[in-house]
Amino acid sequence: MSTAAKEIKRFDEERLKKLLSLLTYEMHNGKPVYYRGFKEVLSGEKKPEEVMGSGLLHAVILEAILAFLFLNLRPKGYRILTGELGYRISKGIWYNLDIAVYKQSRFPEVADKFVEVPPDVVIEVDTKADMRLFPIPQEYFHGKTQNLLDSGVEKVIWIFTKEKKVWVAERDKRWIITDWSDTIEVLEGVEFNLEELLKSVKEKPAGGGQ
């Protein structure tokens, strides 16, 4: 192989490595979990931002839940974080969290890095993970949930938009799957009904716009 060919090959390998790093959504049990659609990015069919962004329904659900949590949990001494918070459990396990609820007394030191203090409650809306890398999707959802609980998270709430189901998992308790129309307890008697919350965000904001 000529020197020029070797340089091209090395460039392509380095470019692929950087691209795969960019497209890594999480690390699950020592293995990278890529964004859904990462193969289409590698083939040139899509750009990275096309697979890394969230849809409107995802954003609206987060809006509704966050508004509720700020109103009901902040006065009780909790902090509510969002924005795909990076939570590192170990060297080979880290996850992005849609919503992480912390009691103020346990709130981690603010720094520009992943947090390593487990939240009290984690709320996830679907996932951006590429399920093609798992034999069955449940392997990812169950594994991530169990890892979060084992690390010290008290409760994990999954919201699945396609099925309109809510999955609630707590340590040392039976995990349950229920409907959007059911009432879900977050913490300390603070409960929400997702179906009702979504109806409320469609209404005109108080004191609000046109």
N, C-alpha and C positions, 0 to 999 in steps of 0.2 A: 504494500500500500504506500502510495506516495505521501510526502510530507503534507501537501495540500489536502489530500483526502483524509489524513489523520486529523488535521485541524478542523475540517468540516464535521467529522464524526464527533470529535470532542465538543465542538460548539453545539451540535444537536443534542448530545447527551446532557450537557450543562443546561441547555434551554429546557429540555424535558424535565430535568430534576427541579428547576425553579418553578416550572408550571405546575408540576405535581404538588410541590410545597404550597403554592398559592391555592390550589384546589383541594387541599386537605381540610376537611370540615371539622374532624375530631380525631382523637386517638383512642381506640377502643381495645383494651387488653393487648397493648403492644403493637397493634396494627392500624395503619391509617384508614380512616373512613372518608371517602371523597364526596364532594358535592354531587347531588343528583344531576346527571347530564355531563359529568366530567369527560366522559369518552367522546362526546360530541365536541367538546372544546379541543381535545387532543387531535381530533380529526379535522378541525378547522371549520366545522359546521356552525359553531356558536362561539361567542366571546365569553371570557370568564364572568363578567358582570351579569350576563344573561342567566347563569345558573346560580349565582351567589345571592341575588336579590330575592325579596319576598313578594308575594302577591297581595292584592288589596284585602282579600278576606282575612288573611293572616294578620295584617296590620290593624284592621278594624277590631278583630277579636282582642288583640293586645291592648288597643286603645280602651275598649270597654272594661277589661279586667283591671288594667292599671288605674283607671279613674276610680273604680270601686275600691281597690286596695289602698290607694292614697287617702281616700276619704275615711276608710274604716280601720286601717292598720297603723297609719302614721300616728294618730292620737294615742295608740296603745304602746308606742315606743318601738316601732319596727321601721326598717329601711327597706325600700323596694327598688331593686335594680333591674335594668333591662338592657337591650342592645347587644344580645348575644354575648353575655358575660362569659369570659373564659375561666373555667374552674378546673384546676389541676389536682387530681387525686394522687397520682404518682408519676414517675417518669414516663411510663407507657400508657397512662390513662388521663386524658383531659377532654372536657366537653364544653360546648357552647350552650348557654342557658338563656331561654327566652325571658323568663322572669325568675329572680332569686330574692327571697324574702329573708331578711336578717333581723334578729332582735338587736337593738342598738348596742346593748352591752357586749355583743359578740361581733360587732361590725369590724371587718378587717382594716388594717392600715391602708390608707389610700396611696396607691403607687401605680405606675404605668406598667403593670404586669398582670398575669393571671392570678386570681385569688386562690388561696389554698385552705381557707377556712370554709367548712361546709355551711351552706345556707340552712335555715330552718325548714323552708319550703321551697320547692322548685316547681314551676309551672311551664310546661312545654306545649306548644301548638304545632302539631305535625312534626316533620323533620325535613331538613334539606339533604339528609344523607342518601347516598345512592344505594338502594336496597339490592341491586344486582350483585353486590359483593357478599351477600349473606344467603345461605341456603333457603331460609325462610325469614320474613321480616320480623317475626316475633323474637328471633334470636337477638336482633339489635335492640329492640324496645325493652325486652326483658333484661338483657345484659346491662344496658345503660342504667335502667331503673335500679337493679340490684346493686350495681357499683355505687350509685349515688347514696342509697340507703346504707350500705356497708361503710361508706366513708363518714357517716354522721348526719346526713340529711334526714329529717324526721318524716317528711311527706313529699311524694312526687305525684303531681297531677298532670296527666296527659290529656290533651284535647285533640280529637281526630275530626277534621272537618268533613271528609268524604262520608264517613259513617255516621256523623253527628253523635259521637259517643264520648264519654269522659271516663278515663281510667284513673283510679285513685289507689296509690300504693303507700302503705305505712310500714315501718319496722315492727316486727312481731305481731302484725295483724293481717287478716285476710285481705288480699287485694280485691277490689271490686271494679266492675265495668258497668256504667249506667248511661242514661240518656242526657242530652243537653237540657232537657226540661226538668231534670231532677236538681235538687238543692245540694250543693257541695260545701262542706265545711273546710275552710282554709286553716284558721287558727282561732283558738279562744272564743268559740261561738260566732265567729265571723263567717258568714255563709253567702254564697252567691248562686244564682240560677242563670246559667249562661244564656238560655233562650230569652229570659227577661232582660238581661244586660244588653243583648244585641238589639232588642226592641228599643231600649232607652237611648242608644246612640243614634238611632234614626230620627229621634225627635229633635226639635229646634233647641239649641243650647240656651240655658238660662241667661238672660241679659244679652242674648246673642244677636247674631247677624241676620241677614235678610234671607 
